[in-house]
Amino acid sequence: MNTAETISLIALFIAAISALYARKSNKISKDALKISKREYEMKLSSFEIEIIDSLKIINGDKNILLFEVRINNKSTSKNSFSSYLELNFTDNNISALRIFHNPQIVVEKDIEIFANDILIDDKSSLIKWFIYEQPREIFKGKIESYNVNIADIDGNCISKKTYMIKTENL
């Protein structure tokens, strides 16, 4: 074997090792990309809600609507939430009405009420009450359903509907 053939064989061997190394690096890069994508998706807003209990308190000239809700933040980052209630009517005059959560409303119940700005840690749940005041002018309207809507800071919104609500007179 002459020198040129030896150099060619050594060059071929080095090229083969380089190709194997490049293939291995490519696989590692693809795996790292998959992991990064999975981590990114886990940080995206992901939450679910559940209505645990509901109550309407009739107190003279006020109707107070309360909903006990569990918010589960499934994301790997903290998230901020807000709530509003949508009343759907059977009357043709008003089809729906949106009322915003108001923690300043005083109720004579031993319950924990969500603040206006709700911050939930990553991979955590929180159970408290949302409180809404039904406007006086629509007391007589026939309410078909109550939609509790929870929206996160990114604008993602989840709605849970209930058709019945317990009533308590004070």
Phi and psi in radians as a Rosetta constraint file:
Dihedral C 1 N 2 CA 2 C 2 CIRCULARHARMONIC -1.577 0.35
Dihedral N 2 CA 2 C 2 N 3 CIRCULARHARMONIC 3.074 0.35
Dihedral C 2 N 3 CA 3 C 3 CIRCULARHARMONIC -1.135 0.35
Dihedral N 3 CA 3 C 3 N 4 CIRCULARHARMONIC -0.677 0.35
Dihedral C 3 N 4 CA 4 C 4 CIRCULARHARMONIC -1.103 0.35
Dihedral N 4 CA 4 C 4 N 5 CIRCULARHARMONIC -0.714 0.35
Dihedral C 4 N 5 CA 5 C 5 CIRCULARHARMONIC -1.185 0.35
Dihedral N 5 CA 5 C 5 N 6 CIRCULARHARMONIC -0.678 0.35
Dihedral C 5 N 6 CA 6 C 6 CIRCULARHARMONIC -1.110 0.35
Dihedral N 6 CA 6 C 6 N 7 CIRCULARHARMONIC -0.768 0.35
Dihedral C 6 N 7 CA 7 C 7 CIRCULARHARMONIC -1.134 0.35
Dihedral N 7 CA 7 C 7 N 8 CIRCULARHARMONIC -0.699 0.35
Dihedral C 7 N 8 CA 8 C 8 CIRCULARHARMONIC -1.090 0.35
Dihedral N 8 CA 8 C 8 N 9 CIRCULARHARMONIC -0.750 0.35
Dihedral C 8 N 9 CA 9 C 9 CIRCULARHARMONIC -1.147 0.35
Dihedral N 9 CA 9 C 9 N 10 CIRCULARHARMONIC -0.729 0.35
Dihedral C 9 N 10 CA 10 C 10 CIRCULARHARMONIC -1.116 0.35
Dihedral N 10 CA 10 C 10 N 11 CIRCULARHARMONIC -0.740 0.35
Dihedral C 10 N 11 CA 11 C 11 CIRCULARHARMONIC -1.118 0.35
Dihedral N 11 CA 11 C 11 N 12 CIRCULARHARMONIC -0.708 0.35
Dihedral C 11 N 12 CA 12 C 12 CIRCULARHARMONIC -1.101 0.35
Dihedral N 12 CA 12 C 12 N 13 CIRCULARHARMONIC -0.746 0.35
Dihedral C 12 N 13 CA 13 C 13 CIRCULARHARMONIC -1.098 0.35
Dihedral N 13 CA 13 C 13 N 14 CIRCULARHARMONIC -0.785 0.35
Dihedral C 13 N 14 CA 14 C 14 CIRCULARHARMONIC -1.134 0.35
Dihedral N 14 CA 14 C 14 N 15 CIRCULARHARMONIC -0.691 0.35
Dihedral C 14 N 15 CA 15 C 15 CIRCULARHARMONIC -1.125 0.35
Dihedral N 15 CA 15 C 15 N 16 CIRCULARHARMONIC -0.702 0.35
Dihedral C 15 N 16 CA 16 C 16 CIRCULARHARMONIC -1.132 0.35
Dihedral N 16 CA 16 C 16 N 17 CIRCULARHARMONIC -0.745 0.35
Dihedral C 16 N 17 CA 17 C 17 CIRCULARHARMONIC -1.116 0.35
Dihedral N 17 CA 17 C 17 N 18 CIRCULARHARMONIC -0.720 0.35
Dihedral C 17 N 18 CA 18 C 18 CIRCULARHARMONIC -1.100 0.35
Dihedral N 18 CA 18 C 18 N 19 CIRCULARHARMONIC -0.710 0.35
Dihedral C 18 N 19 CA 19 C 19 CIRCULARHARMONIC -1.120 0.35
Dihedral N 19 CA 19 C 19 N 20 CIRCULARHARMONIC -0.755 0.35
Dihedral C 19 N 20 CA 20 C 20 CIRCULARHARMONIC -1.107 0.35
Dihedral N 20 CA 20 C 20 N 21 CIRCULARHARMONIC -0.717 0.35
Dihedral C 20 N 21 CA 21 C 21 CIRCULARHARMONIC -1.129 0.35
Dihedral N 21 CA 21 C 21 N 22 CIRCULARHARMONIC -0.730 0.35
Dihedral C 21 N 22 CA 22 C 22 CIRCULARHARMONIC -1.126 0.35
Dihedral N 22 CA 22 C 22 N 23 CIRCULARHARMONIC -0.699 0.35
Dihedral C 22 N 23 CA 23 C 23 CIRCULARHARMONIC -1.110 0.35
Dihedral N 23 CA 23 C 23 N 24 CIRCULARHARMONIC -0.769 0.35
Dihedral C 23 N 24 CA 24 C 24 CIRCULARHARMONIC -1.109 0.35
Dihedral N 24 CA 24 C 24 N 25 CIRCULARHARMONIC -0.755 0.35
Dihedral C 24 N 25 CA 25 C 25 CIRCULARHARMONIC -1.095 0.35
Dihedral N 25 CA 25 C 25 N 26 CIRCULARHARMONIC -0.696 0.35
Dihedral C 25 N 26 CA 26 C 26 CIRCULARHARMONIC -1.089 0.35
Dihedral N 26 CA 26 C 26 N 27 CIRCULARHARMONIC -0.755 0.35
Dihedral C 26 N 27 CA 27 C 27 CIRCULARHARMONIC -1.115 0.35
Dihedral N 27 CA 27 C 27 N 28 CIRCULARHARMONIC -0.750 0.35
Dihedral C 27 N 28 CA 28 C 28 CIRCULARHARMONIC -1.100 0.35
Dihedral N 28 CA 28 C 28 N 29 CIRCULARHARMONIC -0.723 0.35
Dihedral C 28 N 29 CA 29 C 29 CIRCULARHARMONIC -1.113 0.35
Dihedral N 29 CA 29 C 29 N 30 CIRCULARHARMONIC -0.745 0.35
Dihedral C 29 N 30 CA 30 C 30 CIRCULARHARMONIC -1.107 0.35
Dihedral N 30 CA 30 C 30 N 31 CIRCULARHARMONIC -0.747 0.35
Dihedral C 30 N 31 CA 31 C 31 CIRCULARHARMONIC -1.105 0.35
Dihedral N 31 CA 31 C 31 N 32 CIRCULARHARMONIC -0.724 0.35
Dihedral C 31 N 32 CA 32 C 32 CIRCULARHARMONIC -1.108 0.35
Dihedral N 32 CA 32 C 32 N 33 CIRCULARHARMONIC -0.672 0.35
Dihedral C 32 N 33 CA 33 C 33 CIRCULARHARMONIC -1.125 0.35
Dihedral N 33 CA 33 C 33 N 34 CIRCULARHARMONIC -0.749 0.35
Dihedral C 33 N 34 CA 34 C 34 CIRCULARHARMONIC -1.050 0.35
Dihedral N 34 CA 34 C 34 N 35 CIRCULARHARMONIC -0.769 0.35
Dihedral C 34 N 35 CA 35 C 35 CIRCULARHARMONIC -1.112 0.35
Dihedral N 35 CA 35 C 35 N 36 CIRCULARHARMONIC -0.764 0.35
Dihedral C 35 N 36 CA 36 C 36 CIRCULARHARMONIC -1.083 0.35
Dihedral N 36 CA 36 C 36 N 37 CIRCULARHARMONIC -0.756 0.35
Dihedral C 36 N 37 CA 37 C 37 CIRCULARHARMONIC -1.091 0.35
Dihedral N 37 CA 37 C 37 N 38 CIRCULARHARMONIC -0.756 0.35
Dihedral C 37 N 38 CA 38 C 38 CIRCULARHARMONIC -1.102 0.35
Dihedral N 38 CA 38 C 38 N 39 CIRCULARHARMONIC -0.753 0.35
Dihedral C 38 N 39 CA 39 C 39 CIRCULARHARMONIC -1.134 0.35
Dihedral N 39 CA 39 C 39 N 40 CIRCULARHARMONIC -0.699 0.35
Dihedral C 39 N 40 CA 40 C 40 CIRCULARHARMONIC -1.091 0.35
Dihedral N 40 CA 40 C 40 N 41 CIRCULARHARMONIC -0.797 0.35
Dihedral C 40 N 41 CA 41 C 41 CIRCULARHARMONIC -1.117 0.35
Dihedral N 41 CA 41 C 41 N 42 CIRCULARHARMONIC -0.598 0.35
Dihedral C 41 N 42 CA 42 C 42 CIRCULARHARMONIC -1.241 0.35
Dihedral N 42 CA 42 C 42 N 43 CIRCULARHARMONIC -0.444 0.35
Dihedral C 42 N 43 CA 43 C 43 CIRCULARHARMONIC -1.429 0.35
Dihedral N 43 CA 43 C 43 N 44 CIRCULARHARMONIC -0.331 0.35
Dihedral C 43 N 44 CA 44 C 44 CIRCULARHARMONIC -1.123 0.35
Dihedral N 44 CA 44 C 44 N 45 CIRCULARHARMONIC 2.690 0.35
Dihedral C 44 N 45 CA 45 C 45 CIRCULARHARMONIC -1.041 0.35
Dihedral N 45 CA 45 C 45 N 46 CIRCULARHARMONIC 2.214 0.35
Dihedral C 45 N 46 CA 46 C 46 CIRCULARHARMONIC -2.628 0.35
Dihedral N 46 CA 46 C 46 N 47 CIRCULARHARMONIC 2.033 0.35
Dihedral C 46 N 47 CA 47 C 47 CIRCULARHARMONIC -2.596 0.35
Dihedral N 47 CA 47 C 47 N 48 CIRCULARHARMONIC 2.843 0.35
Dihedral C 47 N 48 CA 48 C 48 CIRCULARHARMONIC -2.442 0.35
Dihedral N 48 CA 48 C 48 N 49 CIRCULARHARMONIC 2.721 0.35
Dihedral C 48 N 49 CA 49 C 49 CIRCULARHARMONIC -2.271 0.35
Dihedral N 49 CA 49 C 49 N 50 CIRCULARHARMONIC 2.750 0.35
Dihedral C 49 N 50 CA 50 C 50 CIRCULARHARMONIC -2.539 0.35
Dihedral N 50 CA 50 C 50 N 51 CIRCULARHARMONIC 2.278 0.35
Dihedral C 50 N 51 CA 51 C 51 CIRCULARHARMONIC -1.470 0.35
Dihedral N 51 CA 51 C 51 N 52 CIRCULARHARMONIC 2.101 0.35
Dihedral C 51 N 52 CA 52 C 52 CIRCULARHARMONIC -1.621 0.35
Dihedral N 52 CA 52 C 52 N 53 CIRCULARHARMONIC -0.728 0.35
Dihedral C 52 N 53 CA 53 C 53 CIRCULARHARMONIC -2.665 0.35
Dihedral N 53 CA 53 C 53 N 54 CIRCULARHARMONIC 2.808 0.35
Dihedral C 53 N 54 CA 54 C 54 CIRCULARHARMONIC -2.586 0.35
Dihedral N 54 CA 54 C 54 N 55 CIRCULARHARMONIC 2.663 0.35
Dihedral C 54 N 55 CA 55 C 55 CIRCULARHARMONIC -2.719 0.35
Dihedral N 55 CA 55 C 55 N 56 CIRCULARHARMONIC 2.400 0.35
Dihedral C 55 N 56 CA 56 C 56 CIRCULARHARMONIC -1.963 0.35
Dihedral N 56 CA 56 C 56 N 57 CIRCULARHARMONIC 2.175 0.35
Dihedral C 56 N 57 CA 57 C 57 CIRCULARHARMONIC -1.865 0.35
Dihedral N 57 CA 57 C 57 N 58 CIRCULARHARMONIC 2.102 0.35
Dihedral C 57 N 58 CA 58 C 58 CIRCULARHARMONIC -1.740 0.35
Dihedral N 58 CA 58 C 58 N 59 CIRCULARHARMONIC 2.011 0.35
Dihedral C 58 N 59 CA 59 C 59 CIRCULARHARMONIC -2.272 0.35
Dihedral N 59 CA 59 C 59 N 60 CIRCULARHARMONIC 1.547 0.35
Dihedral C 59 N 60 CA 60 C 60 CIRCULARHARMONIC 1.098 0.35
Dihedral N 60 CA 60 C 60 N 61 CIRCULARHARMONIC -1.957 0.35
Dihedral C 60 N 61 CA 61 C 61 CIRCULARHARMONIC -1.661 0.35
Dihedral N 61 CA 61 C 61 N 62 CIRCULARHARMONIC 0.258 0.35
Dihedral C 61 N 62 CA 62 C 62 CIRCULARHARMONIC -2.180 0.35
Dihedral N 62 CA 62 C 62 N 63 CIRCULARHARMONIC 2.458 0.35
Dihedral C 62 N 63 CA 63 C 63 CIRCULARHARMONIC -1.995 0.35
Dihedral N 63 CA 63 C 63 N 64 CIRCULARHARMONIC 2.055 0.35
Dihedral C 63 N 64 CA 64 C 64 CIRCULARHARMONIC -1.875 0.35
Dihedral N 64 CA 64 C 64 N 65 CIRCULARHARMONIC 2.228 0.35
Dihedral C 64 N 65 CA 65 C 65 CIRCULARHARMONIC -1.879 0.35
Dihedral N 65 CA 65 C 65 N 66 CIRCULARHARMONIC 2.204 0.35
Dihedral C 65 N 66 CA 66 C 66 CIRCULARHARMONIC -2.145 0.35
Dihedral N 66 CA 66 C 66 N 67 CIRCULARHARMONIC 2.425 0.35
Dihedral C 66 N 67 CA 67 C 67 CIRCULARHARMONIC -2.340 0.35
Dihedral N 67 CA 67 C 67 N 68 CIRCULARHARMONIC 2.126 0.35
Dihedral C 67 N 68 CA 68 C 68 CIRCULARHARMONIC -1.514 0.35
Dihedral N 68 CA 68 C 68 N 69 CIRCULARHARMONIC 2.137 0.35
Dihedral C 68 N 69 CA 69 C 69 CIRCULARHARMONIC -2.283 0.35
Dihedral N 69 CA 69 C 69 N 70 CIRCULARHARMONIC 2.453 0.35
Dihedral C 69 N 70 CA 70 C 70 CIRCULARHARMONIC -1.801 0.35
Dihedral N 70 CA 70 C 70 N 71 CIRCULARHARMONIC 2.194 0.35
Dihedral C 70 N 71 CA 71 C 71 CIRCULARHARMONIC -1.921 0.35
Dihedral N 71 CA 71 C 71 N 72 CIRCULARHARMONIC 2.153 0.35
Dihedral C 71 N 72 CA 72 C 72 CIRCULARHARMONIC -1.938 0.35
Dihedral N 72 CA 72 C 72 N 73 CIRCULARHARMONIC 1.942 0.35
Dihedral C 72 N 73 CA 73 C 73 CIRCULARHARMONIC -1.508 0.35
Dihedral N 73 CA 73 C 73 N 74 CIRCULARHARMONIC 1.838 0.35
Dihedral C 73 N 74 CA 74 C 74 CIRCULARHARMONIC -1.525 0.35
Dihedral N 74 CA 74 C 74 N 75 CIRCULARHARMONIC -0.094 0.35
Dihedral C 74 N 75 CA 75 C 75 CIRCULARHARMONIC -1.306 0.35
Dihedral N 75 CA 75 C 75 N 76 CIRCULARHARMONIC 2.804 0.35
Dihedral C 75 N 76 CA 76 C 76 CIRCULARHARMONIC -1.613 0.35
Dihedral N 76 CA 76 C 76 N 77 CIRCULARHARMONIC 0.296 0.35
Dihedral C 76 N 77 CA 77 C 77 CIRCULARHARMONIC -2.384 0.35
Dihedral N 77 CA 77 C 77 N 78 CIRCULARHARMONIC 2.711 0.35
Dihedral C 77 N 78 CA 78 C 78 CIRCULARHARMONIC -1.036 0.35
Dihedral N 78 CA 78 C 78 N 79 CIRCULARHARMONIC 2.686 0.35
Dihedral C 78 N 79 CA 79 C 79 CIRCULARHARMONIC -2.495 0.35
Dihedral N 79 CA 79 C 79 N 80 CIRCULARHARMONIC 2.648 0.35
Dihedral C 79 N 80 CA 80 C 80 CIRCULARHARMONIC -1.979 0.35
Dihedral N 80 CA 80 C 80 N 81 CIRCULARHARMONIC 2.448 0.35
Dihedral C 80 N 81 CA 81 C 81 CIRCULARHARMONIC -2.298 0.35
Dihedral N 81 CA 81 C 81 N 82 CIRCULARHARMONIC 2.763 0.35
Dihedral C 81 N 82 CA 82 C 82 CIRCULARHARMONIC -2.446 0.35
Dihedral N 82 CA 82 C 82 N 83 CIRCULARHARMONIC 2.899 0.35
Dihedral C 82 N 83 CA 83 C 83 CIRCULARHARMONIC -2.421 0.35
Dihedral N 83 CA 83 C 83 N 84 CIRCULARHARMONIC 2.589 0.35
Dihedral C 83 N 84 CA 84 C 84 CIRCULARHARMONIC -2.516 0.35
Dihedral N 84 CA 84 C 84 N 85 CIRCULARHARMONIC 2.730 0.35
Dihedral C 84 N 85 CA 85 C 85 CIRCULARHARMONIC -1.945 0.35
Dihedral N 85 CA 85 C 85 N 86 CIRCULARHARMONIC 2.371 0.35
Dihedral C 85 N 86 CA 86 C 86 CIRCULARHARMONIC -1.983 0.35
Dihedral N 86 CA 86 C 86 N 87 CIRCULARHARMONIC 2.106 0.35
Dihedral C 86 N 87 CA 87 C 87 CIRCULARHARMONIC -1.678 0.35
Dihedral N 87 CA 87 C 87 N 88 CIRCULARHARMONIC 2.181 0.35
Dihedral C 87 N 88 CA 88 C 88 CIRCULARHARMONIC -1.851 0.35
Dihedral N 88 CA 88 C 88 N 89 CIRCULARHARMONIC 2.260 0.35
Dihedral C 88 N 89 CA 89 C 89 CIRCULARHARMONIC -1.877 0.35
Dihedral N 89 CA 89 C 89 N 90 CIRCULARHARMONIC 2.720 0.35
Dihedral C 89 N 90 CA 90 C 90 CIRCULARHARMONIC -1.549 0.35
Dihedral N 90 CA 90 C 90 N 91 CIRCULARHARMONIC -0.319 0.35
Dihedral C 90 N 91 CA 91 C 91 CIRCULARHARMONIC -1.186 0.35
Dihedral N 91 CA 91 C 91 N 92 CIRCULARHARMONIC 2.654 0.35
Dihedral C 91 N 92 CA 92 C 92 CIRCULARHARMONIC -1.447 0.35
Dihedral N 92 CA 92 C 92 N 93 CIRCULARHARMONIC -0.346 0.35
Dihedral C 92 N 93 CA 93 C 93 CIRCULARHARMONIC -1.177 0.35
Dihedral N 93 CA 93 C 93 N 94 CIRCULARHARMONIC -0.726 0.35
Dihedral C 93 N 94 CA 94 C 94 CIRCULARHARMONIC -2.212 0.35
Dihedral N 94 CA 94 C 94 N 95 CIRCULARHARMONIC 2.178 0.35
Dihedral C 94 N 95 CA 95 C 95 CIRCULARHARMONIC -1.611 0.35
Dihedral N 95 CA 95 C 95 N 96 CIRCULARHARMONIC -0.693 0.35
Dihedral C 95 N 96 CA 96 C 96 CIRCULARHARMONIC -2.701 0.35
Dihedral N 96 CA 96 C 96 N 97 CIRCULARHARMONIC 2.664 0.35
Dihedral C 96 N 97 CA 97 C 97 CIRCULARHARMONIC -2.418 0.35
Dihedral N 97 CA 97 C 97 N 98 CIRCULARHARMONIC 2.364 0.35
Dihedral C 97 N 98 CA 98 C 98 CIRCULARHARMONIC -1.838 0.35
Dihedral N 98 CA 98 C 98 N 99 CIRCULARHARMONIC 2.224 0.35
Dihedral C 98 N 99 CA 99 C 99 CIRCULARHARMONIC -2.153 0.35
Dihedral N 99 CA 99 C 99 N 100 CIRCULARHARMONIC 2.374 0.35
Dihedral C 99 N 100 CA 100 C 100 CIRCULARHARMONIC -1.655 0.35
Dihedral N 100 CA 100 C 100 N 101 CIRCULARHARMONIC 2.563 0.35
Dihedral C 100 N 101 CA 101 C 101 CIRCULARHARMONIC -0.994 0.35
Dihedral N 101 CA 101 C 101 N 102 CIRCULARHARMONIC 2.349 0.35
Dihedral C 101 N 102 CA 102 C 102 CIRCULARHARMONIC -2.351 0.35
Dihedral N 102 CA 102 C 102 N 103 CIRCULARHARMONIC 1.670 0.35
Dihedral C 102 N 103 CA 103 C 103 CIRCULARHARMONIC -1.233 0.35
Dihedral N 103 CA 103 C 103 N 104 CIRCULARHARMONIC -0.103 0.35
Dihedral C 103 N 104 CA 104 C 104 CIRCULARHARMONIC -1.382 0.35
Dihedral N 104 CA 104 C 104 N 105 CIRCULARHARMONIC -0.252 0.35
Dihedral C 104 N 105 CA 105 C 105 CIRCULARHARMONIC -1.172 0.35
Dihedral N 105 CA 105 C 105 N 106 CIRCULARHARMONIC 2.287 0.35
Dihedral C 105 N 106 CA 106 C 106 CIRCULARHARMONIC -1.638 0.35
Dihedral N 106 CA 106 C 106 N 107 CIRCULARHARMONIC 2.216 0.35
Dihedral C 106 N 107 CA 107 C 107 CIRCULARHARMONIC -2.182 0.35
Dihedral N 107 CA 107 C 107 N 108 CIRCULARHARMONIC 2.592 0.35
Dihedral C 107 N 108 CA 108 C 108 CIRCULARHARMONIC -1.586 0.35
Dihedral N 108 CA 108 C 108 N 109 CIRCULARHARMONIC 1.016 0.35
Dihedral C 108 N 109 CA 109 C 109 CIRCULARHARMONIC -2.324 0.35
Dihedral N 109 CA 109 C 109 N 110 CIRCULARHARMONIC 2.595 0.35
Dihedral C 109 N 110 CA 110 C 110 CIRCULARHARMONIC -1.586 0.35
Dihedral N 110 CA 110 C 110 N 111 CIRCULARHARMONIC 1.371 0.35
Dihedral C 110 N 111 CA 111 C 111 CIRCULARHARMONIC -2.313 0.35
Dihedral N 111 CA 111 C 111 N 112 CIRCULARHARMONIC 2.727 0.35
Dihedral C 111 N 112 CA 112 C 112 CIRCULARHARMONIC -1.673 0.35
Dihedral N 112 CA 112 C 112 N 113 CIRCULARHARMONIC 2.206 0.35
Dihedral C 112 N 113 CA 113 C 113 CIRCULARHARMONIC -1.877 0.35
Dihedral N 113 CA 113 C 113 N 114 CIRCULARHARMONIC 2.405 0.35
Dihedral C 113 N 114 CA 114 C 114 CIRCULARHARMONIC -1.064 0.35
Dihedral N 114 CA 114 C 114 N 115 CIRCULARHARMONIC 2.521 0.35
Dihedral C 114 N 115 CA 115 C 115 CIRCULARHARMONIC -1.297 0.35
Dihedral N 115 CA 115 C 115 N 116 CIRCULARHARMONIC 3.000 0.35
Dihedral C 115 N 116 CA 116 C 116 CIRCULARHARMONIC -1.131 0.35
Dihedral N 116 CA 116 C 116 N 117 CIRCULARHARMONIC -0.779 0.35
Dihedral C 116 N 117 CA 117 C 117 CIRCULARHARMONIC -1.729 0.35
Dihedral N 117 CA 117 C 117 N 118 CIRCULARHARMONIC 1.958 0.35
Dihedral C 117 N 118 CA 118 C 118 CIRCULARHARMONIC -1.791 0.35
Dihedral N 118 CA 118 C 118 N 119 CIRCULARHARMONIC 2.063 0.35
Dihedral C 118 N 119 CA 119 C 119 CIRCULARHARMONIC -2.011 0.35
Dihedral N 119 CA 119 C 119 N 120 CIRCULARHARMONIC 2.153 0.35
Dihedral C 119 N 120 CA 120 C 120 CIRCULARHARMONIC -2.117 0.35
Dihedral N 120 CA 120 C 120 N 121 CIRCULARHARMONIC 2.264 0.35
Dihedral C 120 N 121 CA 121 C 121 CIRCULARHARMONIC -1.102 0.35
Dihedral N 121 CA 121 C 121 N 122 CIRCULARHARMONIC 2.860 0.35
Dihedral C 121 N 122 CA 122 C 122 CIRCULARHARMONIC -1.078 0.35
Dihedral N 122 CA 122 C 122 N 123 CIRCULARHARMONIC 2.473 0.35
Dihedral C 122 N 123 CA 123 C 123 CIRCULARHARMONIC 0.926 0.35
Dihedral N 123 CA 123 C 123 N 124 CIRCULARHARMONIC 0.704 0.35
Dihedral C 123 N 124 CA 124 C 124 CIRCULARHARMONIC -2.268 0.35
Dihedral N 124 CA 124 C 124 N 125 CIRCULARHARMONIC 2.827 0.35
Dihedral C 124 N 125 CA 125 C 125 CIRCULARHARMONIC -2.178 0.35
Dihedral N 125 CA 125 C 125 N 126 CIRCULARHARMONIC 2.734 0.35
Dihedral C 125 N 126 CA 126 C 126 CIRCULARHARMONIC -2.498 0.35
Dihedral N 126 CA 126 C 126 N 127 CIRCULARHARMONIC 2.317 0.35
Dihedral C 126 N 127 CA 127 C 127 CIRCULARHARMONIC -2.104 0.35
Dihedral N 127 CA 127 C 127 N 128 CIRCULARHARMONIC 2.080 0.35
Dihedral C 127 N 128 CA 128 C 128 CIRCULARHARMONIC -2.671 0.35
Dihedral N 128 CA 128 C 128 N 129 CIRCULARHARMONIC -3.013 0.35
Dihedral C 128 N 129 CA 129 C 129 CIRCULARHARMONIC -1.899 0.35
Dihedral N 129 CA 129 C 129 N 130 CIRCULARHARMONIC 2.460 0.35
Dihedral C 129 N 130 CA 130 C 130 CIRCULARHARMONIC -1.731 0.35
Dihedral N 130 CA 130 C 130 N 131 CIRCULARHARMONIC 2.509 0.35
Dihedral C 130 N 131 CA 131 C 131 CIRCULARHARMONIC -2.264 0.35
Dihedral N 131 CA 131 C 131 N 132 CIRCULARHARMONIC 2.320 0.35
Dihedral C 131 N 132 CA 132 C 132 CIRCULARHARMONIC -2.362 0.35
Dihedral N 132 CA 132 C 132 N 133 CIRCULARHARMONIC 2.557 0.35
Dihedral C 132 N 133 CA 133 C 133 CIRCULARHARMONIC -1.855 0.35
Dihedral N 133 CA 133 C 133 N 134 CIRCULARHARMONIC 2.128 0.35
Dihedral C 133 N 134 CA 134 C 134 CIRCULARHARMONIC -1.303 0.35
Dihedral N 134 CA 134 C 134 N 135 CIRCULARHARMONIC 2.188 0.35
Dihedral C 134 N 135 CA 135 C 135 CIRCULARHARMONIC -1.008 0.35
Dihedral N 135 CA 135 C 135 N 136 CIRCULARHARMONIC 2.428 0.35
Dihedral C 135 N 136 CA 136 C 136 CIRCULARHARMONIC -1.001 0.35
Dihedral N 136 CA 136 C 136 N 137 CIRCULARHARMONIC -0.673 0.35
Dihedral C 136 N 137 CA 137 C 137 CIRCULARHARMONIC -1.198 0.35
Dihedral N 137 CA 137 C 137 N 138 CIRCULARHARMONIC -0.186 0.35
Dihedral C 137 N 138 CA 138 C 138 CIRCULARHARMONIC -2.027 0.35
Dihedral N 138 CA 138 C 138 N 139 CIRCULARHARMONIC 0.407 0.35
Dihedral C 138 N 139 CA 139 C 139 CIRCULARHARMONIC -1.048 0.35
Dihedral N 139 CA 139 C 139 N 140 CIRCULARHARMONIC -0.639 0.35
Dihedral C 139 N 140 CA 140 C 140 CIRCULARHARMONIC -1.415 0.35
Dihedral N 140 CA 140 C 140 N 141 CIRCULARHARMONIC -0.262 0.35
Dihedral C 140 N 141 CA 141 C 141 CIRCULARHARMONIC -1.155 0.35
Dihedral N 141 CA 141 C 141 N 142 CIRCULARHARMONIC 2.502 0.35
Dihedral C 141 N 142 CA 142 C 142 CIRCULARHARMONIC -1.461 0.35
Dihedral N 142 CA 142 C 142 N 143 CIRCULARHARMONIC 1.941 0.35
Dihedral C 142 N 143 CA 143 C 143 CIRCULARHARMONIC -1.501 0.35
Dihedral N 143 CA 143 C 143 N 144 CIRCULARHARMONIC 2.168 0.35
Dihedral C 143 N 144 CA 144 C 144 CIRCULARHARMONIC -1.473 0.35
Dihedral N 144 CA 144 C 144 N 145 CIRCULARHARMONIC -0.758 0.35
Dihedral C 144 N 145 CA 145 C 145 CIRCULARHARMONIC -2.705 0.35
Dihedral N 145 CA 145 C 145 N 146 CIRCULARHARMONIC 2.808 0.35
Dihedral C 145 N 146 CA 146 C 146 CIRCULARHARMONIC -2.064 0.35
Dihedral N 146 CA 146 C 146 N 147 CIRCULARHARMONIC 2.139 0.35
Dihedral C 146 N 147 CA 147 C 147 CIRCULARHARMONIC -1.899 0.35
Dihedral N 147 CA 147 C 147 N 148 CIRCULARHARMONIC 1.982 0.35
Dihedral C 147 N 148 CA 148 C 148 CIRCULARHARMONIC -1.532 0.35
Dihedral N 148 CA 148 C 148 N 149 CIRCULARHARMONIC 2.123 0.35
Dihedral C 148 N 149 CA 149 C 149 CIRCULARHARMONIC -1.987 0.35
Dihedral N 149 CA 149 C 149 N 150 CIRCULARHARMONIC 2.246 0.35
Dihedral C 149 N 150 CA 150 C 150 CIRCULARHARMONIC -2.072 0.35
Dihedral N 150 CA 150 C 150 N 151 CIRCULARHARMONIC 2.202 0.35
Dihedral C 150 N 151 CA 151 C 151 CIRCULARHARMONIC -2.093 0.35
Dihedral N 151 CA 151 C 151 N 152 CIRCULARHARMONIC 2.479 0.35
Dihedral C 151 N 152 CA 152 C 152 CIRCULARHARMONIC -1.661 0.35
Dihedral N 152 CA 152 C 152 N 153 CIRCULARHARMONIC 3.116 0.35
Dihedral C 152 N 153 CA 153 C 153 CIRCULARHARMONIC -1.146 0.35
Dihedral N 153 CA 153 C 153 N 154 CIRCULARHARMONIC -0.395 0.35
Dihedral C 153 N 154 CA 154 C 154 CIRCULARHARMONIC -1.497 0.35
Dihedral N 154 CA 154 C 154 N 155 CIRCULARHARMONIC -0.039 0.35
Dihedral C 154 N 155 CA 155 C 155 CIRCULARHARMONIC 1.610 0.35
Dihedral N 155 CA 155 C 155 N 156 CIRCULARHARMONIC 0.019 0.35
Dihedral C 155 N 156 CA 156 C 156 CIRCULARHARMONIC -1.253 0.35
Dihedral N 156 CA 156 C 156 N 157 CIRCULARHARMONIC 2.349 0.35
Dihedral C 156 N 157 CA 157 C 157 CIRCULARHARMONIC -2.282 0.35
Dihedral N 157 CA 157 C 157 N 158 CIRCULARHARMONIC 2.402 0.35
Dihedral C 157 N 158 CA 158 C 158 CIRCULARHARMONIC -2.120 0.35
Dihedral N 158 CA 158 C 158 N 159 CIRCULARHARMONIC 2.393 0.35
Dihedral C 158 N 159 CA 159 C 159 CIRCULARHARMONIC -2.121 0.35
Dihedral N 159 CA 159 C 159 N 160 CIRCULARHARMONIC 2.360 0.35
Dihedral C 159 N 160 CA 160 C 160 CIRCULARHARMONIC -2.136 0.35
Dihedral N 160 CA 160 C 160 N 161 CIRCULARHARMONIC 2.346 0.35
Dihedral C 160 N 161 CA 161 C 161 CIRCULARHARMONIC -1.883 0.35
Dihedral N 161 CA 161 C 161 N 162 CIRCULARHARMONIC 2.459 0.35
Dihedral C 161 N 162 CA 162 C 162 CIRCULARHARMONIC -2.344 0.35
Dihedral N 162 CA 162 C 162 N 163 CIRCULARHARMONIC 2.545 0.35
Dihedral C 162 N 163 CA 163 C 163 CIRCULARHARMONIC -1.811 0.35
Dihedral N 163 CA 163 C 163 N 164 CIRCULARHARMONIC -0.354 0.35
Dihedral C 163 N 164 CA 164 C 164 CIRCULARHARMONIC -2.162 0.35
Dihedral N 164 CA 164 C 164 N 165 CIRCULARHARMONIC 2.624 0.35
Dihedral C 164 N 165 CA 165 C 165 CIRCULARHARMONIC -2.566 0.35
Dihedral N 165 CA 165 C 165 N 166 CIRCULARHARMONIC 2.360 0.35
Dihedral C 165 N 166 CA 166 C 166 CIRCULARHARMONIC -1.193 0.35
Dihedral N 166 CA 166 C 166 N 167 CIRCULARHARMONIC 2.552 0.35
Dihedral C 166 N 167 CA 167 C 167 CIRCULARHARMONIC -2.074 0.35
Dihedral N 167 CA 167 C 167 N 168 CIRCULARHARMONIC 2.431 0.35
Dihedral C 167 N 168 CA 168 C 168 CIRCULARHARMONIC -2.364 0.35
Dihedral N 168 CA 168 C 168 N 169 CIRCULARHARMONIC 2.256 0.35
Dihedral C 168 N 169 CA 169 C 169 CIRCULARHARMONIC -1.700 0.35
Dihedral N 169 CA 169 C 169 N 170 CIRCULARHARMONIC 2.392 0.35
